[in-house]
Amino acid sequence: MTDIACALTDDDAQARFAEYAELFAAAYAGRERTDTGMRWSLRSEPGVADWARDLAARERACCAFLTITVTEAGDRVLWELSADPAAQAVVDGFYDLPVNGTPSIFTGRQGGG
């Protein structure tokens, strides 16, 4: 079983959530559930793909139990996230992030980051 733990401090986590909010304000285009997790669609504005890849790499570094890929498809940057079924609450938290800001799954620092 995969260890579901986040290596970020509370201050680092708040800064990370603020960065997600900035990314969503700049480029968020939608979200959807997938067979294995979730997908955000971002507008392919200048710098968005690189920003998303950098953010995804930092997320993977602190939450190794997540699988995150960032690809480009036409005028969209697609952020896809999946995890072991034991981490479904974290996947759900990421799915809700564009709408809720900091979902409750993250505020308790139980996992996810």
MMTF fields as JSON, N, C-alpha, C and O atoms, coordinates in Angstrom:
{
  "mmtfVersion": "1.0.0",
  "mmtfProducer": "UNKNOWN",
  "numBonds": 451,
  "numAtoms": 452,
  "numGroups": 113,
  "numChains": 1,
  "numModels": 1,
  "chainsPerModel": [1],
  "groupsPerChain": [113],
  "chainIdList": ["A"],
  "bondAtomList": [4, 2, 8, 6, 12, 10, 16, 14, 20, 18, 24, 22, 28, 26, 32, 30, 36, 34, 40, 38, 44, 42, 48, 46, 52, 50, 56, 54, 60, 58, 64, 62, 68, 66, 72, 70, 76, 74, 80, 78, 84, 82, 88, 86, 92, 90, 96, 94, 100, 98, 104, 102, 108, 106, 112, 110, 116, 114, 120, 118, 124, 122, 128, 126, 132, 130, 136, 134, 140, 138, 144, 142, 148, 146, 152, 150, 156, 154, 160, 158, 164, 162, 168, 166, 172, 170, 176, 174, 180, 178, 184, 182, 188, 186, 192, 190, 196, 194, 200, 198, 204, 202, 208, 206, 212, 210, 216, 214, 220, 218, 224, 222, 228, 226, 232, 230, 236, 234, 240, 238, 244, 242, 248, 246, 252, 250, 256, 254, 260, 258, 264, 262, 268, 266, 272, 270, 276, 274, 280, 278, 284, 282, 288, 286, 292, 290, 296, 294, 300, 298, 304, 302, 308, 306, 312, 310, 316, 314, 320, 318, 324, 322, 328, 326, 332, 330, 336, 334, 340, 338, 344, 342, 348, 346, 352, 350, 356, 354, 360, 358, 364, 362, 368, 366, 372, 370, 376, 374, 380, 378, 384, 382, 388, 386, 392, 390, 396, 394, 400, 398, 404, 402, 408, 406, 412, 410, 416, 414, 420, 418, 424, 422, 428, 426, 432, 430, 436, 434, 440, 438, 444, 442, 448, 446],
  "bondOrderList": [1, 1, 1, 1, 1, 1, 1, 1, 1, 1, 1, 1, 1, 1, 1, 1, 1, 1, 1, 1, 1, 1, 1, 1, 1, 1, 1, 1, 1, 1, 1, 1, 1, 1, 1, 1, 1, 1, 1, 1, 1, 1, 1, 1, 1, 1, 1, 1, 1, 1, 1, 1, 1, 1, 1, 1, 1, 1, 1, 1, 1, 1, 1, 1, 1, 1, 1, 1, 1, 1, 1, 1, 1, 1, 1, 1, 1, 1, 1, 1, 1, 1, 1, 1, 1, 1, 1, 1, 1, 1, 1, 1, 1, 1, 1, 1, 1, 1, 1, 1, 1, 1, 1, 1, 1, 1, 1, 1, 1, 1, 1, 1],
  "groupList": [{"groupName": "MET", "atomNameList": ["N", "CA", "C", "O"], "elementList": ["N", "C", "C", "O"], "formalChargeList": [0, 0, 0, 0], "bondAtomList": [1, 0, 2, 1, 3, 2], "bondOrderList": [1, 1, 2], "singleLetterCode": "M", "chemCompType": "L-PEPTIDE LINKING"}, {"groupName": "THR", "atomNameList": ["N", "CA", "C", "O"], "elementList": ["N", "C", "C", "O"], "formalChargeList": [0, 0, 0, 0], "bondAtomList": [1, 0, 2, 1, 3, 2], "bondOrderList": [1, 1, 2], "singleLetterCode": "T", "chemCompType": "L-PEPTIDE LINKING"}, {"groupName": "ASP", "atomNameList": ["N", "CA", "C", "O"], "elementList": ["N", "C", "C", "O"], "formalChargeList": [0, 0, 0, 0], "bondAtomList": [1, 0, 2, 1, 3, 2], "bondOrderList": [1, 1, 2], "singleLetterCode": "D", "chemCompType": "L-PEPTIDE LINKING"}, {"groupName": "ILE", "atomNameList": ["N", "CA", "C", "O"], "elementList": ["N", "C", "C", "O"], "formalChargeList": [0, 0, 0, 0], "bondAtomList": [1, 0, 2, 1, 3, 2], "bondOrderList": [1, 1, 2], "singleLetterCode": "I", "chemCompType": "L-PEPTIDE LINKING"}, {"groupName": "ALA", "atomNameList": ["N", "CA", "C", "O"], "elementList": ["N", "C", "C", "O"], "formalChargeList": [0, 0, 0, 0], "bondAtomList": [1, 0, 2, 1, 3, 2], "bondOrderList": [1, 1, 2], "singleLetterCode": "A", "chemCompType": "L-PEPTIDE LINKING"}, {"groupName": "CYS", "atomNameList": ["N", "CA", "C", "O"], "elementList": ["N", "C", "C", "O"], "formalChargeList": [0, 0, 0, 0], "bondAtomList": [1, 0, 2, 1, 3, 2], "bondOrderList": [1, 1, 2], "singleLetterCode": "C", "chemCompType": "L-PEPTIDE LINKING"}, {"groupName": "LEU", "atomNameList": ["N", "CA", "C", "O"], "elementList": ["N", "C", "C", "O"], "formalChargeList": [0, 0, 0, 0], "bondAtomList": [1, 0, 2, 1, 3, 2], "bondOrderList": [1, 1, 2], "singleLetterCode": "L", "chemCompType": "L-PEPTIDE LINKING"}, {"groupName": "GLN", "atomNameList": ["N", "CA", "C", "O"], "elementList": ["N", "C", "C", "O"], "formalChargeList": [0, 0, 0, 0], "bondAtomList": [1, 0, 2, 1, 3, 2], "bondOrderList": [1, 1, 2], "singleLetterCode": "Q", "chemCompType": "L-PEPTIDE LINKING"}, {"groupName": "ARG", "atomNameList": ["N", "CA", "C", "O"], "elementList": ["N", "C", "C", "O"], "formalChargeList": [0, 0, 0, 0], "bondAtomList": [1, 0, 2, 1, 3, 2], "bondOrderList": [1, 1, 2], "singleLetterCode": "R", "chemCompType": "L-PEPTIDE LINKING"}, {"groupName": "PHE", "atomNameList": ["N", "CA", "C", "O"], "elementList": ["N", "C", "C", "O"], "formalChargeList": [0, 0, 0, 0], "bondAtomList": [1, 0, 2, 1, 3, 2], "bondOrderList": [1, 1, 2], "singleLetterCode": "F", "chemCompType": "L-PEPTIDE LINKING"}, {"groupName": "GLU", "atomNameList": ["N", "CA", "C", "O"], "elementList": ["N", "C", "C", "O"], "formalChargeList": [0, 0, 0, 0], "bondAtomList": [1, 0, 2, 1, 3, 2], "bondOrderList": [1, 1, 2], "singleLetterCode": "E", "chemCompType": "L-PEPTIDE LINKING"}, {"groupName": "TYR", "atomNameList": ["N", "CA", "C", "O"], "elementList": ["N", "C", "C", "O"], "formalChargeList": [0, 0, 0, 0], "bondAtomList": [1, 0, 2, 1, 3, 2], "bondOrderList": [1, 1, 2], "singleLetterCode": "Y", "chemCompType": "L-PEPTIDE LINKING"}, {"groupName": "GLY", "atomNameList": ["N", "CA", "C", "O"], "elementList": ["N", "C", "C", "O"], "formalChargeList": [0, 0, 0, 0], "bondAtomList": [1, 0, 2, 1, 3, 2], "bondOrderList": [1, 1, 2], "singleLetterCode": "G", "chemCompType": "PEPTIDE LINKING"}, {"groupName": "TRP", "atomNameList": ["N", "CA", "C", "O"], "elementList": ["N", "C", "C", "O"], "formalChargeList": [0, 0, 0, 0], "bondAtomList": [1, 0, 2, 1, 3, 2], "bondOrderList": [1, 1, 2], "singleLetterCode": "W", "chemCompType": "L-PEPTIDE LINKING"}, {"groupName": "SER", "atomNameList": ["N", "CA", "C", "O"], "elementList": ["N", "C", "C", "O"], "formalChargeList": [0, 0, 0, 0], "bondAtomList": [1, 0, 2, 1, 3, 2], "bondOrderList": [1, 1, 2], "singleLetterCode": "S", "chemCompType": "L-PEPTIDE LINKING"}, {"groupName": "PRO", "atomNameList": ["N", "CA", "C", "O"], "elementList": ["N", "C", "C", "O"], "formalChargeList": [0, 0, 0, 0], "bondAtomList": [1, 0, 2, 1, 3, 2], "bondOrderList": [1, 1, 2], "singleLetterCode": "P", "chemCompType": "L-PEPTIDE LINKING"}, {"groupName": "VAL", "atomNameList": ["N", "CA", "C", "O"], "elementList": ["N", "C", "C", "O"], "formalChargeList": [0, 0, 0, 0], "bondAtomList": [1, 0, 2, 1, 3, 2], "bondOrderList": [1, 1, 2], "singleLetterCode": "V", "chemCompType": "L-PEPTIDE LINKING"}, {"groupName": "ASN", "atomNameList": ["N", "CA", "C", "O"], "elementList": ["N", "C", "C", "O"], "formalChargeList": [0, 0, 0, 0], "bondAtomList": [1, 0, 2, 1, 3, 2], "bondOrderList": [1, 1, 2], "singleLetterCode": "N", "chemCompType": "L-PEPTIDE LINKING"}],
  "groupTypeList": [0, 1, 2, 3, 4, 5, 4, 6, 1, 2, 2, 2, 4, 7, 4, 8, 9, 4, 10, 11, 4, 10, 6, 9, 4, 4, 4, 11, 4, 12, 8, 10, 8, 1, 2, 1, 12, 0, 8, 13, 14, 6, 8, 14, 10, 15, 12, 16, 4, 2, 13, 4, 8, 2, 6, 4, 4, 8, 10, 8, 4, 5, 5, 4, 9, 6, 1, 3, 1, 16, 1, 10, 4, 12, 2, 8, 16, 6, 13, 10, 6, 14, 4, 2, 15, 4, 4, 7, 4, 16, 16, 2, 12, 9, 11, 2, 6, 15, 16, 17, 12, 1, 15, 14, 3, 9, 1, 12, 8, 7, 12, 12, 12],
  "groupIdList": [1, 2, 3, 4, 5, 6, 7, 8, 9, 10, 11, 12, 13, 14, 15, 16, 17, 18, 19, 20, 21, 22, 23, 24, 25, 26, 27, 28, 29, 30, 31, 32, 33, 34, 35, 36, 37, 38, 39, 40, 41, 42, 43, 44, 45, 46, 47, 48, 49, 50, 51, 52, 53, 54, 55, 56, 57, 58, 59, 60, 61, 62, 63, 64, 65, 66, 67, 68, 69, 70, 71, 72, 73, 74, 75, 76, 77, 78, 79, 80, 81, 82, 83, 84, 85, 86, 87, 88, 89, 90, 91, 92, 93, 94, 95, 96, 97, 98, 99, 100, 101, 102, 103, 104, 105, 106, 107, 108, 109, 110, 111, 112, 113],
  "secStructList": [7, 7, 7, 7, 7, 7, 7, 7, 7, 2, 2, 2, 2, 2, 2, 2, 2, 2, 2, 2, 2, 2, 2, 2, 2, 2, 2, 3, 3, 3, 3, 3, 3, 7, 1, 1, 3, 3, 3, 3, 3, 3, 3, 7, 7, 6, 6, 2, 2, 2, 2, 2, 2, 2, 2, 2, 2, 2, 2, 2, 2, 2, 7, 6, 6, 3, 3, 3, 3, 3, 3, 3, 3, 6, 6, 3, 3, 3, 3, 3, 3, 3, 3, 7, 4, 4, 4, 2, 2, 2, 2, 2, 2, 2, 2, 2, 2, 2, 2, 2, 1, 1, 7, 2, 2, 2, 2, 6, 6, 1, 1, 7, 7],
  "xCoordList": [0.845, 0.0, 0.889, 1.941, 0.475, 1.216, 1.009, -0.105, 2.106, 2.013, 1.372, 1.865, 0.28, -0.439, -0.081, -0.703, 0.931, 1.401, 1.966, 2.509, 1.829, 2.333, 3.508, 3.446, 4.57, 5.773, 5.77, 6.733, 4.72, 4.689, 4.332, 3.527, 4.94, 4.518, 3.202, 2.819, 2.508, 1.251, 1.463, 0.658, 2.535, 2.808, 3.093, 2.613, 3.881, 4.166, 2.897, 2.708, 2.027, 0.771, -0.096, -0.687, -0.181, -0.98, -0.414, -1.173, 0.899, 1.519, 1.209, 0.982, 1.199, 0.896, -0.546, -0.818, -1.478, -2.876, -3.057, -3.87, -2.308, -2.358, -1.865, -2.397, -0.852, -0.357, -1.386, -1.569, -2.055, -3.138, -4.198, -4.678, -4.566, -5.582, -5.135, -5.945, -3.855, -3.33, -3.407, -3.804, -3.021, -3.093, -4.524, -4.779, -5.458, -6.856, -7.383, -8.13, -7.01, -7.452, -6.917, -7.586, -5.726, -5.104, -5.597, -5.676, -5.936, -6.125, -7.173, -7.336, -7.886, -8.821, -9.928, -10.556, -10.153, -11.184, -12.2, -13.258, -11.917, -12.879, -12.233, -11.014, -13.082, -12.619, -13.556, -14.716, -13.034, -13.857, -13.266, -12.063, -14.128, -13.688, -13.22, -13.727, -12.251, -11.793, -11.956, -12.315, -11.695, -11.802, -10.829, -11.092, -9.703, -8.676, -8.465, -7.657, -9.17, -8.966, -9.724, -10.955, -8.96, -9.576, -8.67, -7.479, -9.272, -8.53, -8.993, -10.191, -8.026, -8.317, -7.94, -6.945, -8.715, -8.377, -7.998, -8.721, -6.855, -6.371, -6.228, -5.866, -6.51, -6.292, -4.791, -3.993, -4.423, -3.009, -2.491, -2.097, -2.498, -1.963, -0.434, 0.095, 0.269, 1.737, 2.204, 1.781, 3.072, 3.649, 2.835, 3.348, 1.581, 0.721, 1.211, 1.243, 1.589, 2.046, 3.289, 3.37, 4.251, 5.46, 5.13, 5.672, 4.25, 3.828, 3.166, 3.481, 2.252, 1.559, 2.537, 2.429, 3.488, 4.472, 5.337, 5.625, 5.748, 6.556, 5.767, 6.281, 4.54, 3.688, 3.431, 3.457, 3.187, 2.959, 4.204, 4.091, 5.389, 6.626, 6.819, 7.235, 6.523, 6.637, 5.593, 5.864, 4.408, 3.355, 3.766, 3.589, 4.311, 4.77, 5.891, 5.984, 6.747, 7.866, 7.391, 8.009, 6.313, 5.845, 4.789, 4.583, 4.124, 3.055, 3.317, 2.647, 4.293, 4.742, 3.663, 3.804, 2.607, 1.526, 0.61, -0.258, 0.798, -0.009, 0.681, 1.907, -0.099, 0.394, -0.191, -1.41, 0.681, 0.241, 0.948, 2.168, 0.168, 0.748, 0.15, -1.025, 0.973, 0.541, 0.879, 2.037, -0.145, 0.042, -0.644, -1.456, -0.308, -0.953, -1.773, -1.322, -2.992, -3.89, -4.612, -5.567, -4.152, -4.767, -4.603, -3.484, -5.714, -5.671, -5.824, -6.175, -5.561, -5.708, -4.432, -3.695, -4.207, -3.209, -4.017, -4.894, -3.73, -4.493, -3.658, -2.57, -4.173, -3.536, -4.329, -5.498, -3.721, -4.407, -3.788, -2.566, -4.64, -4.19, -4.914, -6.123, -4.163, -4.758, -3.944, -2.843, -4.498, -3.833, -4.431, -5.47, -3.772, -4.268, -5.673, -5.938, -6.568, -7.916, -7.923, -8.865, -6.912, -6.851, -6.713, -6.99, -6.29, -6.107, -7.209, -7.019, -8.353, -9.442, -9.878, -10.246, -9.847, -10.232, -9.296, -9.729, -8.035, -7.083, -7.401, -7.38, -7.694, -8.094, -9.341, -9.422, -10.301, -11.517, -11.191, -11.792, -10.241, -9.832, -9.231, -9.509, -8.411, -7.855, -8.954, -8.941, -9.899, -11.003, -11.768, -12.182, -11.949, -12.696, -11.877, -12.447, -10.573, -9.7, -10.058, -10.049, -10.373, -10.704, -11.974, -12.14, -12.854, -14.14, -14.105, -14.656, -13.456, -13.5, -12.25, -12.243, -11.202, -9.973, -9.166, -8.308, -9.409, -8.707, -9.728, -10.324, -9.946, -10.936, -10.547, -9.367, -11.521, -11.309, -10.31, -9.636, -10.197, -9.241, -7.826, -6.99, -7.544, -6.203, -6.003, -4.876, -7.046, -6.869, -6.481, -5.865, -6.832, -6.451, -5.066, -4.577, -4.406, -3.073, -2.986, -1.941, -4.087, -4.118, -3.381, -2.876, -3.317, -2.684, -3.036, -3.983, -2.288, -2.507, -1.737, -1.454, -1.396, -0.581, -0.55, 0.109],
  "yCoordList": [-1.182, 0.0, 1.245, 1.263, 2.248, 3.489, 4.344, 4.456, 4.954, 5.869, 7.168, 7.797, 7.577, 8.786, 9.877, 10.019, 10.632, 11.708, 12.821, 12.585, 14.029, 15.204, 15.761, 15.848, 16.137, 16.632, 18.149, 18.687, 18.844, 20.3, 20.721, 20.073, 21.809, 22.418, 23.142, 23.336, 23.541, 24.267, 25.567, 25.9, 26.308, 27.555, 27.282, 28.001, 26.236, 25.882, 25.463, 25.796, 24.73, 24.295, 25.496, 25.532, 26.468, 27.663, 28.413, 28.912, 28.497, 29.14, 28.348, 28.936, 27.023, 26.181, 26.399, 26.529, 26.442, 26.674, 28.049, 28.21, 29.033, 30.369, 30.318, 31.015, 29.5, 29.374, 28.69, 29.087, 27.669, 27.053, 28.094, 28.152, 28.911, 29.947, 30.9, 31.3, 31.267, 32.132, 31.449, 32.063, 30.167, 29.418, 29.337, 29.543, 29.04, 28.946, 30.3, 30.365, 31.381, 32.718, 33.067, 33.751, 32.602, 32.916, 32.034, 32.493, 30.752, 29.844, 28.752, 27.949, 28.671, 27.564, 27.556, 28.579, 26.367, 26.225, 25.143, 25.095, 24.27, 23.238, 22.073, 22.01, 21.149, 19.939, 18.801, 19.01, 17.595, 16.418, 15.23, 15.17, 14.297, 13.028, 12.15, 12.246, 11.299, 10.316, 8.927, 8.8, 7.907, 6.54, 6.295, 5.472, 7.011, 6.768, 7.922, 7.8, 9.041, 10.184, 11.41, 11.429, 12.447, 13.699, 14.443, 14.154, 15.415, 16.221, 17.667, 17.95, 18.576, 19.999, 20.386, 19.894, 21.255, 21.866, 23.315, 24.053, 23.698, 25.064, 25.65, 24.943, 26.939, 27.593, 27.634, 27.912, 27.362, 27.321, 28.722, 29.037, 29.559, 30.917, 30.821, 29.798, 31.854, 31.81, 31.524, 32.19, 30.534, 30.179, 29.226, 28.707, 28.982, 28.141, 26.695, 26.094, 26.126, 24.728, 24.562, 23.613, 25.465, 25.38, 25.563, 24.856, 26.503, 26.739, 25.485, 25.06, 24.894, 23.692, 22.533, 21.794, 22.362, 21.281, 21.484, 20.53, 22.726, 23.016, 22.74, 22.119, 23.196, 22.977, 21.487, 21.003, 20.765, 19.313, 18.598, 17.68, 19.003, 18.377, 18.614, 17.708, 19.812, 20.095, 19.326, 18.892, 19.152, 18.384, 16.924, 16.306, 16.37, 14.973, 14.782, 13.732, 15.801, 15.697, 15.608, 14.916, 16.292, 16.264, 15.197, 14.771, 14.762, 13.758, 12.65, 12.557, 11.827, 10.797, 9.759, 9.001, 9.722, 8.763, 9.197, 8.432, 10.417, 10.923, 10.675, 10.733, 10.405, 10.353, 11.564, 11.697, 12.444, 13.678, 13.781, 13.643, 14.025, 14.301, 15.593, 15.888, 16.346, 17.581, 17.466, 17.268, 17.593, 17.504, 18.684, 19.381, 18.893, 19.931, 19.277, 18.337, 19.786, 19.273, 20.458, 20.986, 20.868, 22.011, 23.273, 23.669, 23.903, 25.153, 24.926, 25.849, 23.697, 23.365, 22.725, 22.04, 22.971, 22.252, 21.354, 21.831, 20.066, 19.096, 18.594, 18.052, 18.779, 18.31, 17.096, 17.222, 15.932, 14.7, 14.15, 14.088, 13.754, 13.281, 11.995, 11.874, 11.041, 9.802, 9.329, 9.819, 8.375, 7.828, 6.471, 6.091, 5.763, 4.505, 4.743, 5.828, 3.771, 3.963, 4.418, 5.087, 4.078, 4.509, 6.026, 6.592, 6.677, 8.134, 8.854, 9.989, 8.209, 8.824, 10.161, 11.066, 10.31, 11.584, 12.711, 13.854, 12.399, 13.406, 13.773, 14.949, 12.775, 13.041, 13.93, 14.885, 13.614, 14.425, 15.854, 16.807, 16.0, 17.325, 18.14, 19.332, 17.502, 18.195, 18.547, 19.631, 17.64, 17.913, 19.165, 19.966, 19.322, 20.46, 21.747, 22.823, 21.656, 22.807, 24.042, 25.143, 23.914, 25.128, 25.824, 27.027, 25.083, 25.624, 26.081, 27.128, 25.294, 25.543, 26.191, 26.548, 26.356, 26.945, 25.936, 25.267, 25.803, 24.845, 23.88, 24.179, 22.723, 21.785, 21.225, 21.203, 20.78, 20.31, 19.162, 19.021, 18.346, 17.232, 17.753, 17.06, 18.97, 19.529, 20.354, 20.451, 20.945, 21.832, 21.085, 21.664, 19.816, 19.024, 18.417, 17.803, 18.573, 18.08, 16.57, 16.045, 15.872, 14.429, 13.784, 12.669, 14.443, 13.928, 14.873, 15.651, 14.81, 15.738, 16.997, 17.377, 17.648, 18.804, 19.732, 20.768],
  "zCoordList": [0.0, 0.0, 0.0, 0.639, -0.696, -0.808, 0.432, 0.943, 0.916, 2.048, 1.578, 0.641, 2.218, 1.835, 2.835, 3.888, 2.472, 3.35, 2.491, 1.412, 2.988, 2.294, 3.084, 4.311, 2.395, 3.046, 3.258, 3.805, 2.84, 2.989, 4.412, 5.08, 4.861, 6.12, 5.863, 4.709, 6.919, 6.741, 5.968, 5.098, 6.27, 5.545, 4.073, 3.197, 3.804, 2.407, 1.679, 0.509, 2.372, 1.766, 1.413, 0.333, 2.297, 2.014, 0.812, -0.02, 0.714, -0.451, -1.72, -2.778, -1.621, -2.786, -3.221, -4.415, -2.263, -2.618, -3.256, -4.166, -2.786, -3.387, -4.825, -5.689, -5.087, -6.461, -7.355, -8.506, -6.835, -7.609, -7.94, -9.072, -6.967, -7.199, -8.303, -9.139, -8.312, -9.37, -10.735, -11.725, -10.775, -12.03, -12.533, -13.72, -11.641, -12.048, -12.511, -13.488, -11.83, -12.238, -13.624, -14.399, -13.931, -15.214, -16.352, -17.492, -16.063, -17.197, -17.028, -17.946, -15.923, -15.705, -16.755, -17.029, -17.341, -18.366, -18.035, -18.664, -17.066, -16.715, -16.003, -15.843, -15.577, -14.891, -15.229, -15.584, -15.112, -15.345, -14.603, -14.348, -14.264, -13.694, -14.846, -15.964, -14.559, -15.535, -14.92, -13.749, -15.698, -15.178, -14.03, -13.153, -14.039, -13.024, -12.053, -11.133, -12.231, -11.341, -11.802, -11.829, -12.169, -12.593, -13.561, -13.681, -14.251, -15.223, -15.125, -15.107, -15.061, -15.222, -16.631, -17.163, -17.245, -18.521, -18.25, -17.58, -18.785, -18.657, -20.051, -20.991, -20.189, -21.472, -21.75, -20.854, -22.969, -23.335, -23.621, -24.744, -22.587, -22.679, -22.607, -22.172, -23.021, -22.929, -21.498, -20.553, -21.355, -20.067, -19.21, -18.219, -19.565, -18.722, -18.684, -17.61, -19.808, -19.818, -18.946, -18.165, -19.067, -18.242, -16.769, -15.919, -16.46, -15.075, -14.515, -13.404, -15.277, -14.816, -14.63, -13.652, -15.547, -15.406, -14.163, -13.441, -13.917, -12.737, -11.457, -10.526, -11.416, -10.25, -10.045, -8.913, -11.12, -11.022, -10.505, -9.693, -10.959, -10.493, -8.999, -8.276, -8.539, -7.104, -6.312, -5.193, -6.875, -6.197, -6.086, -5.036, -7.16, -7.127, -6.113, -5.477, -5.961, -5.025, -3.575, -2.767, -3.24, -1.851, -1.624, -0.487, -2.667, -2.55, -3.567, -4.595, -3.26, -4.197, -4.521, -5.48, -3.741, -3.986, -5.133, -5.552, -5.643, -6.754, -8.087, -8.183, -9.094, -10.467, -11.172, -11.286, -11.644, -12.302, -13.637, -13.722, -14.681, -15.991, -16.522, -16.307, -17.212, -17.849, -19.327, -19.697, -20.172, -21.617, -22.293, -21.684, -23.545, -24.33, -25.424, -26.078, -25.618, -26.647, -27.274, -26.705, -28.441, -29.107, -28.285, -27.96, -27.95, -27.192, -25.691, -24.956, -25.231, -23.814, -23.261, -23.969, -21.998, -21.21, -20.288, -19.568, -20.304, -19.515, -18.347, -18.538, -17.143, -15.91, -15.471, -15.109, -15.496, -15.112, -13.841, -13.708, -12.91, -11.613, -11.272, -11.469, -10.759, -10.27, -9.07, -8.817, -8.343, -7.161, -6.845, -7.384, -5.979, -5.449, -4.879, -4.361, -4.96, -4.402, -2.947, -2.522, -2.188, -0.789, -0.665, 0.393, -1.736, -1.727, -2.494, -2.931, -2.661, -3.431, -2.839, -3.589, -1.524, -0.914, -1.359, -1.509, -1.568, -2.041, -3.493, -3.854, -4.32, -5.706, -5.715, -6.487, -4.862, -4.775, -4.348, -4.844, -3.428, -2.987, -4.123, -4.25, -4.943, -6.102, -7.098, -7.682, -7.292, -8.211, -7.787, -8.625, -6.477, -5.943, -5.841, -5.657, -5.955, -5.739, -6.565, -6.015, -7.86, -8.624, -8.132, -8.333, -7.498, -7.065, -5.607, -5.267, -4.75, -3.312, -2.74, -1.562, -3.519, -2.983, -2.202, -2.777, -0.921, -0.073, 0.514, 1.549, -0.124, 0.383, 1.743, 2.096, 2.495, 3.86, 3.947, 4.967, 2.918, 2.959, 3.162, 3.744, 2.689, 2.8, 4.062, 4.549, 4.601, 5.739, 7.006, 7.9, 7.093, 8.255, 8.124, 9.072, 6.952, 6.664, 6.845, 7.23, 6.566, 6.666, 5.504, 5.634, 4.415, 3.208, 2.098, 2.207, 1.044, -0.06, 0.171, 1.307, -0.926, -0.664, -1.756, -1.668]
}
